[in-house]
Amino acid sequence: MKKSKKLFEPVCIGTMEIPNRIVMPPMGTNMANPDGTVSERIRNYYAERAKGGVGLIIVEIACIYPGGKGIPNQLCIDRDEVISGLRSLVDAVHQYSAKIAIQLHHAGRQTESAIAGAQPVAPSAIRGVVKEEPRELTIVEIKRLVEAYAEGARRAREAGADAVEIHGAHGYLIHQFLSPYSNKRTDEYGGDLERRMRFALEIVELCRKKLGGEFPLLFRISGDEYIPGGLTLRETRIISRKLEEVGVDCLHVSAGAYESMYRFVLPASALPGSIVYLAEEIKKAVGIPVIAVGKINTPEFGEKILSQKKADLVSIGRALMADPEFARKAKEGRAEDIRPCIACMNCFDSLTAAAGPIICTVNASLGKEGEYVLNPVERPKRIMVVGGGPAGMECARVAAMRGHRVVLYEKEMELGGQMVLAAKPPYKEEIGRFIEYLGWQLNKLGVDLKLRVKVNKRLVMKEGPEVVVVATGSEALVPEIAGVDAGGVLTAREVVSGKKKVKKEVVIVGGGQVGLETAEMLMNKAKKVTVVEMLARMGVDMGVHSRRLLLGRLQDKVALETKAKVVQIQEGGVMVEREDERGFIKAGSVILAVGIKRMMELAEELKGEVKELYSIGDCAGGGKIVDAIADGYRVGMQI
């Protein structure tokens, strides 16, 4: 890859000169201390991205007022006691010459009392996607919140931050005032656009007054709400010009609200850069720098956006979670060494659905930067890794990076294991990029790859490794159903791999992720598909967002039967037992997608026979790529 030029040109936002045009956007992590102060974990997380060469880091949502939190362990900037912790975070970023801004946030109605500590508030008492109805703010409360934003800005400056960003996007409080969809007030803060802008403009004006005329002030805005009756690009261009007039130095252009969240957290099915046009259009309306965002996941794409003058800077979000060294590798022309984000939504699921610290499927060290330091080993060991799936590849990579001598055995002719199949359903192509990345790293690190070799105990004893890591994976589980041995019964793995063909009418037994993704794949091939699931819900093994998206694509195109059990497979279809009846579903092909069977035989045979023995991945009970990568990284660090 040619080195990027525009990406690494310096740029100014007001008086702040940034060394390059790569911005890490604010992304909630839920890694602050419970009281909202800076934790060591969150400090290490940001320092690692600064060390990796990012020009500007915008620290995630910092709550400006009690009752405004959107996630449990959210950073707070609502009292002077938090300043010292924020200063330690700023110092950690500054040691690597990156610039740092802190984003000011209030969730408004997009929270719940269990998190916020009080009933949510909003411009109008209108419930959003959060089930709890908010309370309408009084004029006095609005004025108090304007002051709270400005006080938050003051605290950010006193903590040593280089800039402040006001969060006016994604359906949070300021956005709720701007949008006619959520603001139904009839006083000076609601009605026409001029009055709906008042809250945002008063916040900017008071922040500018407290910060002084020279301190850089950014504003994040949704260029289009993508909701009927919501903000449109025409209105946000007007808002953007007004924000510039009252003192904003830079506009950070995103999109959507919670009702249209997949416009700002772009899933695998969304095209990279599909909302960049919003930044391009707003850039035409203002004379200040504009930041573009939206699945900008490669240096080449970021370079293209800047070269075409669609934006002045580019925000690279989840790709920096996947690889904190993204910027440095891009600058050095090493795009092939960048660990790719696979847009699996696991980070978003872990944060919003599980309400835990954010995690990344492909980067097990996310949030553990202080613990997972790849220090060289004092004495390299000879390691045999058996299995070239995600767990085995990641373990081999980490162990080799630390200096061990690693030999990786794989019984197939290609690496990747079940990830090869996982990359085949619609919108899963990015997994293929991750397989390529891991393979490239293993070759670069000098891992000895032994493909098409089936390992048994005899081979292990012959080679005599000091450490054996068993990552032999799993095989498809075949349930005990009458007629399961009949012709026309296939496993999802056989179908997805292309080894077996299916007939026009298909029944898939099992409505988990594998079953549903297989259904979508066959649906796109014009097959008539019915998925039969014993449980009350489809996709219970999936994250809430990926599940919602997949079920949305299947709606009205695939028959989904829950609380139904296949009790017999017959010629021409299956007999299904429902809650109160039995029925027959016609099918020329029956596909099994009911889980996996761990392949533990080798691990069992080697117990007590080798000095160090580890089992990782599916054979150890994982089942998902995120588990396999975490296992591989952990054991690679442990050896």
Buried (B, 14 or more C-beta within 10 A) or exposed (E): BEBBEBBBBEBEBBEBEBBBBBBBBBBBBBBBBEEBBBBEBBBBBBBBBBBBBBBBBBBBBBBBBBBBBBBEBBBBBBBEEBBEBBBBBBBBBBEBEBBBBBBBBBBBBBBBEEBBEEBBBBBBBBEBEBEBEBBBBEEEEBBEBBBBBBBBBBBBBEBBBBBBBBBBBBBBBBBBBBBBBBBBBEEEBBBEBEBBBBBBBBBBBBBBEBBEEEBBBBBBBBBBBBBEEBBBBEBBBBBBBBBBEBBBBBBBBBBBBBBBBBBBBBBBBBEBBEBBBBBBBBBEBBEBBBBBBBBBBBBEBBBBBBEEEBBBBBBBBBBBBBBBBBBBBBBEEBBEBBBBBBBBBBBBBBBBEBEBBBBBBBBBBBBBBBEBEEEEEEEBBEBBBBBBBBBBBBBBBBBBBBBBBBBBBBBBEEBBBBBBBBBBBBBBEBBBBBBBBBBEBBEEBEBEBBEEBEBEBEBBEEBEBBBBBBBBBBBBBBEEBEBBEEEBBBBBBBBBEEEBEBEEBBBBBBBBBBBBBBBBBBBEEEBBBBBBBBEEEBBEBBBBBBBBBBBEBBEEEBBBBBBBBBEBBEEEBBBBBEEEEEEEBEBBBBBBBBBBEBBBEBBEBBEEEBEBBBBBBBBBBBBBBBBBBBBBBBBBBEB
